[in-house]
Amino acid sequence: MAVWDDVVGQPAVVAELASAAQAAGALVTPDHGAEQPPGAPAANASRMTHAWLFTGPPGSGRATAAKAFAAALQCVSPDRKLGAPPGCGFCDGCHTALIGTHADVETVRTDLLSIGVKDTRDLVRRASLSPAGGRWQVIVLEDADRLTEGAANVLLKAIEEPAPRTVWLLCAPSVEDALPTIRSRCRLLTLRTPSPEAVADVLTRRDGIDPDLAARVARSTQGHIDRARRLATDESARARRANVLRLPLRVADIGGCLRAAQELVDAAGEDAKAVAEEVDAKETEELRAALGAASGTGGRMPRGTAGVMKDLADRQKRRATRTQRDTLDLALTDLAGFYRDVLNLQLGGSPDRVANIDLLDGIEQIAASSRPEHSLRRIDAVLACREALDRNVAPLLAVEAMTLALRAG
């Protein structure tokens, strides 16, 4: 299986990356083994550059494409001496890059709200090192849109003056999420949302999902492959989503609006708490052990370690906040999709084009009892709630304002 097989529905992007990886191989080992003399040109070297910016909507697979490219750059398949393209997926270079253990591939993602200056400086220092394997030092920054302004300026310096064998792969939802000075120094690749048919095919062929279930979840998530895979493999996730999409039928009065808002926020909080229970206790105990605490969770801590433990607690709190917001954002995205289906029917569209086909009865009920302008205002209310959460408005206040706006239409 080639590394590109996981990049779903992006033929133009795969072609460009494969071409660049081929050119990169010529820069590292021209003539299949001889080291490149300093300053010597390589054929088609212009296809390769030191910084790339992968953009695309959520679910388009921008991080997957970046990791596939990183693997192709590290490909050491013996078949390459016979003219095979890089990215075989089986050699040690490809395999370790894909599973995250390659010494020269650093994948950075954050479970916090932002990436700060300190973490970015550490990353820049890593990027300045020569590759241990002699090929490329590859830095995959999955959350480039979460860089603070100071962190982005630190990164800019590294991209302006890159090390000879360092490649930066930045991922962001849109070009506007990166500083103009950074994006002007990167080669831009724009991914599109894959078709539901392509996603369903991957779920069936690679994950062994029942074809009917695969088609249903791919259609309901509108081609978002990660969410489709989660819905297909997690029955509780499907139940939570169904509960969210019943919200439009429960806002007939003010009491219903407030109850629905509280339940939505509580569900997101429970998800954040579940993640915390899985990760926080292990992190805390590992840090206590590293600091020399007495055995047992109640063991006495050495003097002078209280600040370190407080930093960990603060980090865990920020992670819980992001988890809650991410869960709410997914729920709001589903709600916007529900009202888009309502608007489709109100404008004379066919039920065959409804994404949430399992909820067709409820969609038809809302469509018959309101007008298209009501649906547009409700979609605007959902989007306004997402923006309010981005501005750190208290989640319950933001969601209550949204449910009241949904009731008013």
Secondary structure, DSSP 8 states (H G I E B T S, - for coil): --GGGGSTT-HHHHHHHHHHHHHHHHHHSTTTTS---TT---TTGGG--SEEEEE-STTS-HHHHHHHHHHHHT---GGGGGT--S--SSSHHHHHHHHT--TTEEEE--SSS-B-HHHHHHHHHHHTS--TTSS-EEEEETTGGGB-HHHHHHHHHHHHS--TTEEEEEEESSGGGS-HHHHTTSEEEE-----HHHHHHHHHHHH---HHHHHHHHHHTTT-HHHHHHHHH-HHHHHHHHHHTTGGGS-SSHHHHHHHHHHHHHHHHHHHHHHHHHHHHHHHHHHHHHTT--SSTT----TT-HHHHHHHHHHHHHHHHHHHHHHHHHHHHHHHHHHHHHHHHHTT--GGG-S-GGGHHHHHHHHHTS-HHHHHHHHHHHHHHHHHHHTT--HHHHHHHHHHHHHH-
